[in-house]
Amino acid sequence: MKFITNIVLLISTMSLLAQNFTQGVIRDFETNKTIPYVNIGIINKSIGTVTNMDGKFEFETQLNVSNDTIKISSIGYKSKSILVSDFFKKLKINSEIFLYPDVTTLNEVVVTSKKLKEKVIGNKSKSKSVRIGFTDITLGQEIGTKIKINNNPTYIKSFHTNIAANSNDSLKYRINFYSIKDGLPNEKIINENIIFPINVKEGEFTLNLEKYNIKVKEDIYCTLELIENPKPEDELFFSAAFLGNKMIIRDVSQGNWEKVGAVGVGFNCTVKY
């Protein structure tokens, strides 16, 4: 696969010598419906995955992580944590795992006679020569950048990035917005999944976010997450720049975040304040 960067990235990958394998499905406890695109991974390890649109997943590990903890999480549901050893035992008995809905308070819709100002913030590169993309076929891998917020409150109107090359305009991604702790992404600050294809082969891609009423008060991280398996021949490159905020990345769901290199991926947002 060609989801690679034009610069050297020191990114750890999951061992190919996995010795434990299991599969299952994630369901809503109240409705029994399957839950698509759930994040499943060993906390702070490069071992994880995402359920498909039918809530199904496959998971494999090395034997030496049996005492580590797997976290299962999805927006709108209470997260579940379980020892790796118990996770495999449970799925041998029953391949279904249930998540409990988590009632969250939606951001109130803004009604004001005041005309809000607009501006574009973030990395605005449209370079064709400096470009960057996902590094591996790893479900749950995320790349992103810090978005500096100067006004409280600020409303995210739309997301933008410049596509240097894209061979699959139907592959689905998820956009995530995180609060910041110790300089890295912390908690998601949105109340529902925002899933979409990047339907641009080359040039500017814009995702309208107004209907989600995303209100922020301080700096955030904005990331894109790979949630569907691409074909081996697929490629996707975003414009990038050597100036601006450094890129952040994590290999898989629930893995560690890292700041990578001197290049920043060209993600930016139009905001109102």
ABEGO torsion letter per residue (X at the ends): XABBBABBBBBBBBBAABABBBBBBBBBAAAGBBBBGBBBBBBGBBBBBBBBAAGBBBBBBBAAAAABBBBBBBBGBBBBBBBAAAAAAAAAABABBBBBBBBBBBBBBBBBABBBBBBBBEBABABAABBBBBABBBBGBBBBBBBBBABOBBBBABBBBBBABBABAABBBBBBBBBBBGGBBBBBABABBBBBBBABABEBBBBBAAAAGBBBABBBBBBBBBABBBBAABBBBBBBBABEBBBBBBABBGBBBBBBEABBBBBBBBBBX
